[in-house]
Amino acid sequence: MLKTNQRDDRIFRILLGFLLLATLYLFFTFPLSGDDWNRVDMKFLTVSDYMSTIHRQWSNLNGRILGNLLSMLWIGPLSRVLVRILSFGSLFLFFWKWTETRGDIAFAAALSAVLLLPIEVFRETWVWNAGFYNYIPPLVLLLFAVLLYMKIPNSSAFGMLFLQFTLFLSASLFMENITIFGFLLGLGMLGHRIYKKGRPWIALVGFLGVLLGSVIMFSSPVYHRVAADADGYRTMAMSMQGLLSTVKGNWAMFSKFLLAGNPLFIVASSVFFLKQSLQDERGRRGDLLLILIHFLMGAGLFYWGNFARDLQMPLLNLLLHLVYYLLLLYFGYRFLGRGEWFGFFVLVMSMALLMGPLMIVTPVGARNFFSPALLQMMILAYLYRMPGRLTTGEKQLVRWVLISLILIRSVFFLIAYTSNYQIYLERIELVRTAIEEKRAEVTVPAYPYPQYIHAPDAEKMNHALYIHSPGDIQILVEGDLE
């Protein structure tokens, strides 16, 4: 039996090594698309250039100072790959330290949080650079702020205090809803330290960091225009009628990605609670029935979000989501210990705090749903990491199911992104040839797998590739009607 386990461990690690190489390869094959082309041609020669650009965007675009800045600074081929590697490595390190499990299990969890995303979410966060820099780094920063607080809550060392302040401040300068969540998280940590009557310093500096970041973010004049309904891109519901209308419109996106986009979470959480119910000496028949109902609700919402032609009765769909998560909280309270329940409760409620602000603003895109997908993976890791919950055989089964799903998805990704990248290089070569020949128009091939790329058209390529000035060459895609 020992030899069998050692052999399985060796095979498992070999597969993880292959997946690591595959993931690194994928990072190199992600093409520029959409607004990425606007950033490629930006020239920054002095500190003054950076400062003036940051101020102009803060005044006229949004308050996402770091998100905008990093997407301009690190848009080069090598830098954008290195930042993705760093972000993925940080997710792995977080899962490893947070769950206190073996490194290979933590690595599989990190892979799942990235490669098992719905393709719409994946292409708008990990593939599209403008999306990546606004949605991934702030969550990584907040995860490490949480980890730092959990590991050394009573620290008063200057280095740790400065690090926590910096983590919270930086995380609040990317995305509005993440800024709001970070503020509530920092406030919650401070309240927790006061309740525990421990040293509050690391929680206090974290809260001060996110407070400063929130002030910088929301002092942007752009949000005053949004509140006054004078912004041409974003709107925010300011009346009850407008609120209901916005929620109804946004829920089509929520219903597709909030829960339906993660069937692994639906199945794995139900299996965990079913196992706990069957092993509970105080087991109740009602629990088994509720777990079955909970699973069927999740399956129904998955079908509704993924296969329904349109979202009928959105308020009913919203109500079913609320009932689903309330039952999830009940099962956590029912089957977890008191200390375990609090952490579980915080993770579940974090989804509501992160996504709640997006209910009343438009537009909402698939990229907004990376954060709940990450939290759902954290919930599963939290449940399955608990000592004594799973036998050795059950742990083996869980990890092989997980690695099989990741392998299947990675094969599709390798095929799609390799093929698309070849066309991406061909597009650039064709446009550059047309520029040398000073042609006013050029036609480039379409991507074979356009669904794997955000904005797969060539509309904005001429922002970075042009003869004399941006837009002076028209770039068409084969098959376009134009």
N, C-alpha and C positions, 0 to 999 in steps of 0.2 A: 504493500500500500504506500509506503514511504517513497519507494522508487517511482511508483506511478505518479505521485504528487510532484516529485522533483522533475520528472519528464514533462508533465503538464506545465509546470512553472517555466521550464526552459522553452517549450513551444510558444507559450503565451508571450514571453519576453521577446522571442524572435519576431513574432507577429507585431508586437508593439514597436520594435525597431523598424520593421518595414513601414508601418503606418507613420512613424516619425519622419522617415525619409520621404514618404509620399506627401505628407503635409508640407514639408519644406519645399518640395518640388512644386506643389500647387501654388505656394506663395509667389514663386517666380513667374507663374503663368497667368496671373491675374492681369488683364489688360486695363489700360486707362479707359474711362468712359464718362459720359455726361459732364458734370461740372469739373471733373479732374482736368479736362483740357483747358479750362479757364486758368488753372493754377500753374500749369507747366511753363507758361511763357512769362510768369511774373518775375521781374528782375529786382533783387534787393542788393544794393551796393553798400549802403551805410545803415547805421542804427536808426538814423532819421527816417529812412525808407520804411523800415519795419514799424516804427512808432506811428508814422502818418497813416500807413495802411491799416494798422490795428484800430486807430481812432476813427478812421473813416468807416470801417466795417461796424464798429461798435455803435456809431451814430446812425448809420443808414441800413445795416443788414440785421444784426442781432448782437446779443451780449456774449456770444460764445468765443471769447478772446483766445483761449488756448486751442479750442477745436479748429478755429479758422487759421490760426498761426501755424500750428503743426501741419495742417493739410497743405499749406503753402511751402513750408520749409522742407518737409520730408516727403516730397512728391517724386524725387528721383528714383530710378530703378533699384539701386542698392538700399537706400534709406528706407523706402517703404516696405521692403522685404525684412530688413533688420527690425523695424518697429513691430511688425507682425510676429516675428520670431520671439521678440522680447515679451509681447503681450501674451502669446500662447504659453511661453515658459512661465510667466507670472501666474497664469491660471493654474498650471500644473503645480507650481510651488504652493499656491494657496490651498488647493484641494489636499495636498500632501500634509501641510502643517495643520490645517483646520480639522481634517478628519482623523489625523494621526494613524493613518493606515499605511500599508506598504506603498513604496513609490510606484510600482507598476499598476496598482489599483487606482491610485490617484491620477496617474497618467491616462488611464483608460477613461476616467471620469472627465478629465479635461478635454480629451478627444471627443467624447460624447457631446459635451457642451458646445462644441464647435461644428463637428462634421455631421451631427444628426439634426441640425437646424432645418426647418423648412427652406427650400431653395430660395424663396423670395426673401427671407430674412438673411440667409447666408450671403446672397449676392449683394445685398444692400449694406452689409456691415463688414464682412471680411474681404469681399472682392472690390467693391466700390470705395475708392480712397476717401472721397468726401464724406461718405457714411462711416467708414472705419474710424477716422480720427475723431469724430464727434461722439461715437457710441461705445467703442471698446475701451479706450484709455481711462475715461472717468470711472467706469465700473471696476476696472482693475485697481485703480487708486483707492476707491472706497472699500474694496475687499481687503486690501492690506491695512487700511485704517481700522477696520473691524478686527482683523487678526492681531494687530498691535494692541488694541484695547483688551482683547480677550487674554492675551498672553502676559501682558504686564500692566494691569489696570491701575496699580498703585505707584507706577514709576514716576519719579520726579527728576530723572536725569535730563540735563539740558538737551542732549542730542536726540533723545526719544521725544521730548516735548516739541522740539523744532520740527522733527520728522512728521509727527502727527498733525501739527499746524499746517505744514506744507501739503500733506496728502489731502486734507479736507479743503484747503483753499484751492488747490489745483483742480480737484474733482468737481468743484462748483462752477468752473468756467468753460464747460463744454455744452451741456444740454439742459434746457430749462427744467424739465421734469426731474432730471437727476439732481439738479441743484436743490429743488424743493425737497426731494427725498433725503439728500445729504444733510439739509438743515434739520429735518425731523429726526434723522438718525443721530446727529450730533447732540441735539436737545435730549433725545432719549438716553444716550450714554451719560450725559451730565446728570440727568435725573436718577439714573440707576446708581451712579457713584454716591450721590447724596443719600439715596435710600439705604445703600449698603454702609454708609458712614465710613467710607474709605477715602483715601487721598483722591481729590477730584482733579488733580492738575492735568493729567493726560486727556481726560474727558473735556476739561474746560478749554484747553488750547485747541482741541479739535473743534469744539463749538465756535470758538472765536474765529478760527480759520474759515469755517463754512459761512459764518455770519458775514465776514468781510467779503468773501466770494459772492454771496447772494446779493449784497449791496452793489458790488461792481456789476454783476450780471444784469440785475433788474433796474439799474439806474439808466440803462440804455434808453434813449428816446424812442426807439422802435416800439417798445412795449406800451408806451403811452399811446402811440398811434394805433396799435392793435386794440387796446382797450376802448379807444374812441371809434373803432371800426373804420379807420382811415388807412389801413395797411392793405396794399394790393395783393398780398400773398397769404397772410395769416388772418384768421378771425377768431374771436373768443365770444362765447355766449354770455350776454349780459342781462338777459331777461329770462323769466321762467319759460316762456314760449320758445325763445331762442335756445335755451338750455336743452329742452326736450328734443327740439329739432336736431341740434348738433349731436346729442347722445345717440339719437336714432340713426343718423347718418354715419357716425363713427363706428357704431356697433357692428356694421358689416365687416370691418377690418378686425375688430376685436374678436368676433365670433370665429374668424378664420384662423387666428394665430394665438390667441391667449391660452387656449386649452387644446383646441383641435389640431394645432401644429405640433403637439408633442404626445403622440400615442404611447411612447415609452413610459411617460409619466402616468398616464391613465392606467395602463396595465400594471406597471411595477408597484405603484402605491397600493392598488387594490389587492395585489398578491401579498404584499407585506402585511396589510391589515387582516386579510383572511387567515394567514398563517398565525398571527398573534391571537386571533379570535379562537382558532381551533386549539391552540395550546393553553389558553386561559382557563385556569381551574374554575374561575367564576363565570365561565362562558355563558352567554345569553343567546337564545335563538334569535332574538330581535337583532342582535349585532350582525349575525350572518345575513339576515334579510336586508338590513341597511347597507351592508357592504355590497351585496348583489345589486341593489338599487343604485348605489353610488357608481359601480362599474358600468351598469347599463346607461346611466345618465351620461357618463364620460364618453362611452361609445356612441351614444346618440348625438352628443354635441360634436364629436369628431366627424361623424357622417354629415351632420347639418352644416358644419363650417367648411367642409372640403368638397362636398358633392352636390349640395343644393344649388340650383341655378341662380337663385337670388335669396336674400335673407328675408323670409316671411316672418312676421310677428317678432320684430327685434326685441321688444320689451319682454316677451316671454322667454326668448333666448337669454337675455340678461338675467332674468329671474332664475332660470335653471343654472346659470353659472354661479350665482350667489348661493343657491342651495347646495351645489356641488362643493364649494369651498367651505361652507358651514359644516357639512358632513365631514369634510377632511379635517377640520379643526376638532370636531367631536371625536373622531377616531383617534386623533393624536392624544386628546385628553383621556380617552378610554384606555388606551393600550400603552402609553408611555409613562415613565416615572415623572414625578413633579419637576425635577430639574430638566429632564429631557423635554418635557412639554413646553417649557418656557421658550427654549431655543426654537422648537418647531413652530410655536405660535408667532414668534418674531419673523421667521422666514416666510410664513404664509401671509402675514399682514404686510410684509415688505412689498409683495406683489401689488397689493391694493394701493399702498402709498406711492409706489413708483408709477403705476399706470393711471391712477385716479385723475391726476391733473390733465391727462391727455383726452379725457372724456369730453371736455368742454371747449377744446380748441381744434382748429383745422389748419392745415391738413395733418392726417396721421398716416404714416407709411409702415410697410412691413418691417423696416429697420428699427422702429420703436419697440419691437417685440423680442429683441435679443435679451433684454434684461429679465423679463419673466421666464424665458426659456432657461437662462442661466440659474435663476432662483429655483426653478423646478428641478434642475439637476442637482442643485445643492440640497434640496429637500430629500431627494432620493439617497444621496450620499450620506446625509445626516441619519436617515432611517436605517440604512443597511450597514452603517459603520458600527452600530452599537454592539458592544461585546455581549456574547451570549444569545444574540437574536437569531443567528444563523449557524447551522452546523457547517463543518468543513466541506461536506458534499454540496450543500446548498450554496456556499460561497463560490465553489468551483463552477456550478451551473450558472450562477448570476454573471460571473465574469466572462464565461464563454458565450453566453447569449449576447452580452454587451459587445464583445470583440467581434462577433459574427456580424452584428448590425453595422458596426463601424467599417468593417472590411467591405461589405456590400456597397455601402454608400461611397467609400473611397474609390472603388473601381469605376463607378459612374462618374465621379468627379474627375478622375484621371483621364478618362476618355474624352469627356466634354471639354475640359479646360485645355488639354493638349491640342485638340482640334481647333478650338477657338483661338488659341495663341498663335497658331500658324497663320490663320487668317488675319489676325491683328498685325503681325509683322508684315504680311503681304499688303495690307491696307496702307501702312506707313510708307512702304517702298513705292507703291503706286502714286501716292500723293506727292512724295518728294520728287519723283520723276516728272510729274505734271508741273511742279513748281519750277524745276530746272528748265522745262520747255515753255514756261510762262503760259500755260493753258488756263482758261477761265473755268474749266469744268473737268471733273474726273469722276469715274465710276469705280467703286470698290466692291469686292464680293461681300455677300451677307455672311454672318456667322452661322455655322452649321447647328449650333446649340444656343440660340439667342436667349432662351429662358434662363440660362445660367449667368447672364450679364445684365446688370442694371443699365438701362439706356443703351441698347446694342446698336442703335443707329449711328451715323457718322456726322450728325448735325453740328456738333461742337468741336470737331477735329480742327476746323479752320480757325479756331481761336489760337491755336499753337502752331499750326502748319499753314503758311501763307506766303505769297510772293513779295508783297511790299507791306501790307497791313492786314490785320485779322479780318477774315471774311471775304477777301478779294478772290478766293477760289471756291467754287461750289463743289462740294463733295457729296455725290449721290451713292446710294447702295443698290446693287443689282436687285431687281424685283420691285423697286419703288415705282409709284405711279407717276412721279415727276419726270 
